[in-house]
Amino acid sequence: MHIVLVDMPWSSLDAPSLALGILKRRILDVFPDGTADVEVVHANLDFADWVSARTEYGFEEYEFCSTSYFSGHSEWIFSAALNGQPRWRVAEFTEHFGEKMPEHMLAKARELHELAPLFVRETAAKIAATAPDVVGFTTTFAQNAAALAAARVVKELAPGTTTVFGGANCDGPQGAALHRNFPQVDFVVRGEGEIAFPRLLAALRDGDAGDLATIPGLCRRDLDGRSVAHPMNAAPLPPGALVSPDYGDYFERHARSTAGGWVEPRLVVESSRGCWWGEKHHCTFCGLNGSFMEFRSKDPRRFVDEILGLVERHRVLDVWVTDNILDMAYLNSMAPLLQESGYDLRLCYEIKSNLRREQLATLYAAGISYVQPGVESLSSRVLKLMDKGVTGCQNVRLLRDAETVGVNLSWNYLYGFPGETEQDYDEIIDQLPALHHLGPPAGSTRLKVERFSPYFDRPELGFGELRPASHYHHIYDLPEDELADLVYIFDSPNRGIADGCRDRLRTAVADWTRAYPRTRLTHCDLGGHIVLVDTRPGFSWRLLDLTDPFEVTVFRLLDTPHSVAALARKAAAGESAGEVTEERVTDLLARWTTLGLVFAEGGQYVQVAPAVANQDLLRLDGAGLGGDDSSLVPALAVPAAVGDSR
């Protein structure tokens, strides 16, 4: 049995498909007698080669398309190929996206739309020429139109070939709708495919129609040609069933591709599935886990061995972990094992945003130097609407501590939640200049309602008028009720803040992004006093030496968020703080707020100055800091001592 697995655009160019790597491994394990051979077609890399040879096309254009799933223009590029009609809805597309895209990207999209049918036909012809028994397409996010287009041509050229779809775009009702509306798809595997897909292959090989009818989650056609969707498994796969991927020739193929000159490749692995936070408190806007929220994680030693095995085989140190959330037990198990490995790894992980500094330091020591913390907002009220389980001050503490430890962050500022007010944003926007030295959000975005999210499933939360996002009408030739089952993103009337507040937020975030590379605020705790150095453009002071024992005590307490009452109570318990009252604490916090030393939100305060990095300490030591720190202030005042060390 010859099996071809296909990764169509717009999957990432710098990483192999985890889904296809896992399925390839499973096929080789289930059919060890050589009765099945597997070929993976990296059509995303092929597309980069093919298009760049015909147009002025580079990584910027591909990246723009691969990251624009929520706008839909990337899938529209393959809509003519999907629907078999040249210039499919070009006028409607141009009208829809005319004010939403840079003109050069709009022109590039139209150009690629003209070329896509030829690429799809050539790709399908190469696949058909290998005489495959089964062609499996993975489809996640913006791959749907390209994969469906390629499947249509494969069936034209090789009608006897069986086509199978799987991936996140096939979960639940989406997979059933895809199978129902696109006859070029023979089977859809819904949910986790490690068990179902090999069973399907075995049934096809043996001609066992009876077994086909028992595969959970499978979509197939009965003898009358009607689409039948089997009920999905109620229980997800146990962690022991999550196998290591086989990436075969991906890295060699990447090195030969045009993309090899654009971006370095990275490994993709998973240590868990599901979300332990979502099991208890499903974030209201998140639909990522689809039908399987239950959290499962691999044995930490096994996972570390998996990473190191892939690193040694492929000679790649950059590793992207696809987990929705870090297993907190890994901090004391997996992380030390990675640290002991001796490899200079660079891992990316998603974490919960309430991790403490020492936990971030543990991750960093293990090579986890890039995290997606799901910060989303700095307003406690809005975070509560999201059911995030953190406060605004805790999120600022994370930004500060990540800067101290050296961990890089990726996060977005979301808005548009039912029940939010302009006050929730204005109080934050006014304080953002004090945070310009901390990792900024990648942007500010109005939330879109996603299938499987509480906002989708529970209209009483505020989004009762949902319809398929408008851009899908420019991609698919389907009635509204079928689109409603097929798609992942939905339009609704705007909720939350109005355009004026939105514009203030966007401007403030853009200012933050511009200021960050040249901005700094640090503190150095020398026991008897604390010295702060500031280069933020929004503040006039540059050097501040806290020598008052009361101020030193309060500053140290503000390492974690505190209310005024808690600060007064704890500071009064200190031996050298003197008489402490809430009024005295309030006055100090007001002064520090003016200086941009603290972030205030929800009745709590937290200091925003990261501790100095090691090289700053070395500079200070070289300036004369032995047992006597009298030269500290002039040393810190020298520009070389306050430059950006990132």
C-alpha positions, -999 to +999 in steps of 0.1 A: +000+000+000+015+033-011+004+062+011+011+099+003+007+124+031+004+161+020+012+193+038-003+221+017+002+259+020-002+278+043+016+258+070+048+272+084+079+270+062+103+267+091+088+236+107+077+201+096+041+191+101+037+175+135+005+158+125+020+141+094+052+132+114+031+114+140+009+096+113+040+085+094+055+071+126+022+053+134+019+038+099+055+024+101+048+010+136+014-006+126+027-020+093+062-032+102+062-059+076+067-034+048+032-037+034+028+001+036+052+027+025+048+064+033+058+095+014+054+130+027+049+158+002+060+192+016+038+212-008+043+243+013+080+242+005+072+233-031+049+264-033+077+287-021+100+273-048+073+274-075+060+309-069+094+326-063+105+312-097+076+330-113+071+362-093+089+386-070+079+366-040+097+363-007+094+352+029+075+384+039+047+375+015+045+339+026+046+348+063+019+374+058-004+348+042+004+320+067-004+343+097-036+358+083-060+330+089-084+353+107-087+376+077-092+348+052-072+363+023-047+335+023-074+308+017-090+330-010-058+327-030-067+291-035-104+296-040-102+296-079-084+263-077-109+250-052-140+260-072-125+253-106-133+288-119-107+314-129-108+348-113-132+335-086-148+365-069-119+388-075-141+419-074-158+409-041-124+400-026-109+434-036-139+452-022-138+432+011-101+436+017-093+469-001-090+489+031-077+461+053-045+451+035-015+470+023-019+477-014+012+457-024-001+426-005-035+430-021-019+431-055+002+401-046-028+381-034-046+387-068-014+376-086-011+344-066-048+338-070-042+337-108-013+313-104-026+289-077-047+267-100-016+258-121+004+251-089-024+229-076-026+209-109+011+204-111+013+192-075-017+169-079-001+155-111+031+147-093+012+129-065-010+110-090+021+099-109+033+079-079+002+057-082-008+062-045-035+040-029-042+066-003-035+104-002-039+120+032-042+157+036-037+175+069-057+207+072-053+232+100-062+269+100-056+283+065-048+250+047-084+240+039-089+256+005-055+245-009-060+210+004-095+206-010-083+220-043-055+195-045-078+166-036-102+176-063-075+174-090-060+142-076-094+125-079-097+138-115-063+124-125-065+092-104-101+083-097-092+051-079-071+069-053-086+072-019-085+106-003-085+112+034-087+144+054-077+150+090-065+178+113-080+206+134-102+218+105-119+184+107-129+184+143-165+178+153-192+192+129-165+208+107-153+174+096-188+162+089-196+193+069-163+190+049-172+154+040-208+163+032-200+191+008-169+180-010-172+147-029-134+147-037-129+137+000-136+100+005-130+099+043-125+123+071-108+113+103-122+135+131-103+140+163-070+123+172-059+101+143-032+079+158-056+050+161-083+058+136-061+064+106-041+031+108-074+013+113-088+030+082-057+020+062-060-016+073-097-018+064-090-003+030-061-028+024-082-058+035-115-046+019-131-048+053-163-027+051-174-040+084-144-026+102-149+008+084-183+011+100-168+008+135-141+034+134-150+062+159-152+097+144-149+085+108-169+102+080-176+079+051-202+073+024-227+045+025-238+024-005-262+051-016-234+077-016-248+095+015-223+110+039-223+092+073-205+106+103-196+082+131-198+094+167-165+106+180-146+089+208-157+102+242-123+096+257-091+111+244-059+091+238-039+084+270-004+100+272+013+067+265-003+066+230+012+099+220+041+089+197+073+107+186+071+121+151+091+109+121+102+138+101+120+118+074+135+140+047+119+173+058+151+190+069+170+179+038+141+191+016+141+224+035+178+229+029+172+225-008+142+248-010+140+285-015+127+287+021+161+274+032+175+308+023+146+326+040+144+310+075+162+285+096+142+253+104+130+242+138+118+210+154+081+207+164+072+184+193+044+180+218+047+170+255+010+172+262-025+176+248-055+194+262-054+222+289-054+216+326-066+252+332-094+248+306-107+217+323-115+238+353-120+273+338-123+273+300-111+307+288-142+323+273-126+332+239-105+300+233-115+272+210-081+257+204-087+223+221-118+215+202-134+183+212-106+172+236-099+194+266-087+167+290-051+173+298-026+146+293+012+148+294+040+125+284+064+109+309+090+137+314+120+114+308+104+100+277+097+135+264+133+146+270+146+116+253+123+124+223+136+159+221+173+149+223+168+121+198+153+145+172+180+171+180+208+145+174+192+131+143+184+164+126+212+187+141+186+214+150+185+231+184+154+253+180+124+234+193+088+246+192+065+228+217+029+229+205+013+224+240-015+247+249-001+250+285+030+238+304+025+208+328+035+225+360+050+192+373+076+195+344+093+223+363+107+198+387+111+169+363+114+177+326+132+210+330+161+197+352+166+168+327+169+192+298+193+214+317+215+183+325+216+173+288+243+199+280+227+210+248+223+247+240+186+243+233+162+271+224+126+260+232+093+278+229+065+269+253+030+282+262+027+289+299+002+303+323+010+339+331+011+336+369+045+318+369+070+333+394+105+345+387+122+314+401+100+292+379+109+313+348+145+310+358+141+272+359+126+272+324+154+295+311+181+273+326+165+243+307+167+262+274+131+274+273+139+309+264+108+319+245+073+316+260+037+325+250+022+333+284-014+341+274-012+376+290-041+390+268-049+420+291-036+441+320-070+447+334-083+424+361-119+431+352-113+421+316-092+391+327-121+380+349-144+382+319-120+359+301-119+335+331-081+337+330-076+332+367-049+360+370-049+397+377-035+427+358-007+431+384+003+394+381+006+398+343+028+429+348+049+409+373+054+383+346+065+408+321+090+423+346+104+389+357+107+377+322+129+407+315+150+400+346+155+363+337+160+369+300+130+350+287+114+364+255+077+368+253+050+367+227+015+379+236-014+399+222-036+425+238-072+414+232-103+436+235-140+434+226-153+414+255-190+417+266-191+437+298-158+455+294-158+493+298-136+522+286-125+527+321-110+492+321-087+504+293-081+541+300-066+533+334-042+509+318-034+531+288-024+559+310+002+537+327+017+520+296+046+545+293+059+531+326+061+496+310+080+506+278+110+487+290+091+454+293+081+431+264+053+447+245+023+428+229+026+419+193-005+440+187-040+448+199-068+428+184-105+426+187-115+391+196-131+368+171-156+342+182-141+307+177-159+274+174-156+253+205-151+284+227-176+292+256-185+324+236-196+301+208-213+274+229-230+297+254-248+327+238-258+340+272-222+351+276-228+379+252-225+367+216-259+355+206-259+367+170-232+346+153-227+340+116-198+326+096-171+352+092-178+372+060-146+363+043-157+327+040-183+337+014-154+347-009-138+313-006-166+287-006-196+283-028-218+270+000-251+280+016-250+298+049-262+267+069-234+246+055-208+273+061-220+275+097-209+239+102-177+241+082-159+271+095-140+280+127-144+318+129-176+337+133-187+373+130-209+390+155-219+426+165-189+443+182-190+441+220-171+460+246-152+492+239-160+516+211-137+527+183-123+557+201-110+536+230-098+510+206-078+536+187-062+549+220-052+513+229-037+507+194-018+539+195-005+532+230+006+497+220+023+510+189+042+535+210+052+508+234+065+486+205+086+515+191+100+525+225+110+490+238+143+484+219+159+516+233+142+517+267+153+505+301+145+505+338+164+484+362+170+482+399+200+469+419+193+459+456+225+464+476+212+455+510+212+489+526+198+507+496+183+502+462+195+520+431+173+524+400+184+535+365+159+547+340+161+555+302+124+556+294+116+586+272+083+594+291+102+601+324+127+629+332+146+612+360+176+589+352+189+578+386+172+572+419+188+559+451+163+546+477+180+549+511+150+553+535+144+520+552+107+524+548+110+529+511+134+500+507+110+477+527+080+487+506+099+484+473+109+448+482+074+439+492+062+452+458+081+424+441+047+407+443+013+425+440+000+441+473-028+463+484-022+494+504-035+477+536-012+447+531+018+469+525+011+489+556+007+458+577+038+441+564+060+472+564+050+480+600+063+445+610+097+454+597+124+463+622+136+495+606+107+509+587+096+533+615+060+542+620+039+530+591+004+541+583-018+535+552-017+572+546+021+571+545+021+541+521-005+558+499+016+589+496+047+569+487+028+549+461+014+581+445+049+595+442+062+562+427+033+561+403+043+595+390+079+583+386+067+552+368+080+527+394+048+509+401+018+496+382-015+501+399-046+482+390-076+466+408-066+479+442-031+464+440+004+477+432+035+460+418+069+475+411+080+474+375+118+475+376+136+443+366+167+434+385+200+443+368+214+416+345+247+399+353+267+420+329+255+451+347+268+437+379+302+430+363+303+466+350+296+478+385+322+456+400+347+469+376+338+504+386+350+498+421+323+478+439+342+457+464+332+459+500+326+497+496+297+507+473+304+544+474+312+545+437+279+530+428+260+561+419+286+576+395+292+542+379+255+538+372+253+573+359+278+565+331+259+558+298+279+526+292+265+512+324+229+517+315+229+506+278+205+479+266+221+445+274+194+424+256 
